[in-house]
């Protein structure tokens, strides 16, 4: 799980709807590696792509970055890092059910435990642990504070970002993480859209083409990319 193989259905769908080559980053994962190693891999992959296309060395003309769940948070962390370092930003970003905030302070982290059939059984128990203990555990495991924008992009500067589309389900634990990020980014002047689906599992997109709502979500992404290309996003 969490590899280019497990996400082949998603990346293949992205490629077809955008009529573009997709570079799936097999970034290093915890616990075998440090959290920051995966972040570094995403940064290096992106900067490499700016000068390398599917046919060889060439300047990138149009680039979109995307990710889901933790990868969605990596996507949002990446675009902020690119802005801060004066590197050519992508034309658009897409985050599917992103985590955005490791402090676990969003209400849906608790309220949607029973309705989130994917994350609830795995992470629902964290709601019974005092937050200071969770934060210390996060600091020990990630070697980063849960309030650090590298790990929790919601906690950083969200101004001057590229057009960004966020998807989330109304019944998943990360709903408010996505909503808080979108609201803050829009308040700071960035063109961020949040689109929600009713009663879907976390990252329901992976069930394309079997799930009609997954197909609807990808059609929504296609329309977003068309608006980006036309300059209306």
N, C-alpha and C positions, 0 to 999 in steps of 0.2 A: 504493500500500500504506500501511497505517497511518492510514487515514482513515475517516470514517463510511461512505463508499461501500464500501470494501473489507471493512468489518466489518458490513455490512447483515444478513448471514445470522445473525450472533451477536446483534446488538441486536434483530432481529425475533423471534428465538427467546426472548430474555429477556422481551420485551414480552408474548408469548403465554403463556409459562409463569407469569408473575407477574400477568397480567391488569392490566398497568399501562403508563402512558406511559413511554417511554425517551427521555432527553435524551442524545444522543451528542455529546461535546465534541470539536470539531475543533481541538484545542490545537496551538499552534505547535511545529514540529519542527526538530531539528537536521538539517543544518548551517546552514540559512538563518537560524535563530534561536538564541539562547542556550538551553541546557538549562533554566535557571530560568524562562524565558518560558512553557514548557509547564506547569511546576508552578504558576505564577501563574494561568494560564488555568483550570486545574482548580480552584484555590481560589476564584477569582471566579465560575466557573460554579456551583459547589456553593452558595456563599452566596447567589447570586441565586436558585437553585432553592428555597431555604427559604421564599421569599415569592412564588413564581410557579409556578403549576401549569399543566397542559395547557389549562385553560379561562380562564387569566388570573391576575390577582393573587390569591393565596390562600396561607395558611399550609400548609406541608407537614405531613401527618399521618404518613406512613410513607415513608421514603427508604432506598434501597439504593444503594451505590456499587460499581462493578465495573470491572475492566480486565484486559487480558491482556498478558503479557510486560512490556515497559517500562511499559505502561499499568497492569499489575497492581502494579508497584512504585510508580507514581504513586498508586494507590488506597491502598496501605499508608502511604505518606508523608503523604497527605492526612488520614487519620483521626488520625494522631499530631499533626499540626498543629492540627486542630480541637480535640482534647483540650487541647493546650497553650495555646490561645487562648480557651478557654471558650466555643466555638461549639457549637451543638447538633449532636451527632454523628449519623451515620446509624444506622438501626436495625440494619443489617447491612452487611458488606463482603464482596466476592467477588473473589479474585485468581486468575486462570488462568495457570499457568506464570510466576509473577512473577520478575523478576530479583533483587530484594531487596538485592543486595550487589555493588558494582562493584569490589571488591578482587580478585575472581577467585581466592580462596583455597579455595573449596569443592572437594573431591576430584572430584565429578562434572563440574566444568568441564573436567577433563582426561580422566577415565576414560570419559566418555560421548561423546567427540568422534565416534568411529566409528559409534555407534548413533544419534546425533542427525542425522537426514538433512536437517533444516532449518537448524539453527544450526551444526552441525559444519563444513560446507564454508565458511561465512562467517567464523566466529570461531575455528575450531580452530587456526589458525596462531598465535593469541595465546599458546598454551601453550608455544611455542618461544622466546618473548621473556621475558627476566628480569622478574619482577614489579615491581621498582622502576622499570623503564623503562615498563612498562604503566601504572603509577600516575601517573608524570609525564605520560604522554600523555593519560591521562584528565583530569588536572588542567588541562592545556592546552586540551583540547577542550571539557570541561564547565564549566570555570572554577569547579569545586568539587572538593574533595578526595574521592577514592573512599570515604573513611571518614566523610564527612559524612552524617548520617541523612536529610537531604533527598534525597540521591541513592541512599543505601543504607539503607533503613529498618531493616534487620536490626541496624544499628549504634546504633540509638537506644533510647529508653525504650519498652518494649512493654507497660506496665501500663495498666489501665483503658481498654481498647479495646473496641469493640462486637463482637458475635458475628461471626466471620470464617471464611469457607470458602476453602480453598486447594486447587486442583487441580494435579497435576503428573504427568508420565509417568516411569516408572522408567528409561527409556532416553534422556531428554533431558539436556542439559548443565546445566540449571538445577534439577535434582532436589534437590540438596543445599542450594541457596539456599532453596528452599521449605521443606525439612525443618528447616533450622536456624532459620528464622524462626518456624515453628510451635512448635518445641520451646522456644525462648526465650520466646515470647509466653505459652505455657502455664505455663512456670516462673515468670513474673511475674504470673500470675493472670488473664490474658485468655482468654476463651472462643474459642480458635482451633482449627479442625479442618483436618487435611491428609488428602486422599483422593487416592490414586494409581491410575493405570491402567498396565497392562503394555504395553510395546512400542508406544506411541503417539508420533506426531510432536509437536513443540512446538506447543501450542495446537491440538490436534486438533478442538476445538470448532467451528472455522471450517468444517469439512467436513460440518456438519449440512445436510440430513437424509441425506446419502449414506452416512455412516459410522455403523454401529450404535453404536460406542463413544461417538461424539459425542452421540447421542440418550440413551445411558445417563448421560453426564455432565450433560446438562441436566435429566434426571429427578432426579439426585442434588441438583442446585441447587434444583429445585422442592421437594423434601422438606426441604432445609435451610431454605428460606424459610418453609415451613409451621411448622417448629419455632420459628423466630424469632417468627412471629406469635402462636404459642401460648405463648411464653415459656419453652420447654424447650430452646432452643439454648444 
